[in-house]
Amino acid sequence: GGGRLEVRNALYYAALPAIRFDPLLRDFYKRLTENGKPGKVAVIAVVRKMVTILNARMRDHYALILDG
């Protein structure tokens, strides 16, 4: 399970600098680890949040295109 290995690895390694440099994702990661989540589990949660954000941005971008 877990999807395609290449995609999963790419998202995991994209999440690491995102945690360091993106304030929203850094705060999310910090909150999870402070509440007892192991680091790797928190990184995967950041990956899922990144996918959610990306999907929303894609949805909104396509809505703008369709609205003209």
PLY file of the C-alpha trace (Angstrom):
ply
format ascii 1.0
element vertex 68
property float x
property float y
property float z
element edge 67
property int vertex1
property int vertex2
end_header
0.00 0.00 0.00
0.87 3.64 0.09
0.93 4.35 -3.62
3.77 4.59 -6.09
7.17 4.47 -4.44
8.66 7.23 -6.61
5.80 9.63 -5.91
5.83 8.80 -2.21
9.59 9.38 -1.99
9.38 12.65 -3.93
6.66 13.98 -1.64
8.55 12.85 1.47
11.74 14.60 0.38
9.78 17.70 -0.64
8.22 17.84 2.82
11.57 18.05 4.61
12.59 21.53 3.36
8.94 22.61 3.48
8.95 21.89 7.22
12.07 24.02 7.61
11.03 26.99 5.49
7.22 27.17 5.23
5.73 28.74 8.37
2.35 26.99 8.03
3.85 23.54 7.58
6.57 24.15 10.19
3.96 25.09 12.80
1.82 22.08 11.84
4.82 19.73 12.18
5.88 21.30 15.47
2.37 20.98 16.90
2.22 17.29 15.97
5.63 16.47 17.46
4.92 18.47 20.62
1.75 16.40 21.02
3.74 13.18 20.92
3.71 12.12 17.26
6.97 10.50 16.14
8.95 12.59 13.65
8.36 10.33 10.65
4.63 10.18 11.35
4.55 13.97 11.52
6.43 14.24 8.21
3.84 11.99 6.54
1.09 14.19 7.98
2.85 17.18 6.39
2.96 15.29 3.07
-0.79 14.71 3.28
-1.37 18.39 4.07
0.82 19.39 1.09
-1.28 17.16 -1.20
-4.48 18.72 0.18
-3.12 22.24 -0.41
-1.97 21.31 -3.92
-5.37 19.83 -4.79
-7.13 22.98 -3.55
-4.81 25.23 -5.56
-5.36 23.14 -8.69
-9.14 23.24 -8.14
-9.11 27.00 -7.68
-6.84 27.54 -10.68
-9.13 25.50 -12.94
-12.16 27.35 -11.58
-10.53 30.64 -12.59
-9.82 29.32 -16.08
-13.36 28.02 -16.54
-14.90 31.27 -15.26
-12.86 33.16 -17.85
0 1
1 2
2 3
3 4
4 5
5 6
6 7
7 8
8 9
9 10
10 11
11 12
12 13
13 14
14 15
15 16
16 17
17 18
18 19
19 20
20 21
21 22
22 23
23 24
24 25
25 26
26 27
27 28
28 29
29 30
30 31
31 32
32 33
33 34
34 35
35 36
36 37
37 38
38 39
39 40
40 41
41 42
42 43
43 44
44 45
45 46
46 47
47 48
48 49
49 50
50 51
51 52
52 53
53 54
54 55
55 56
56 57
57 58
58 59
59 60
60 61
61 62
62 63
63 64
64 65
65 66
66 67
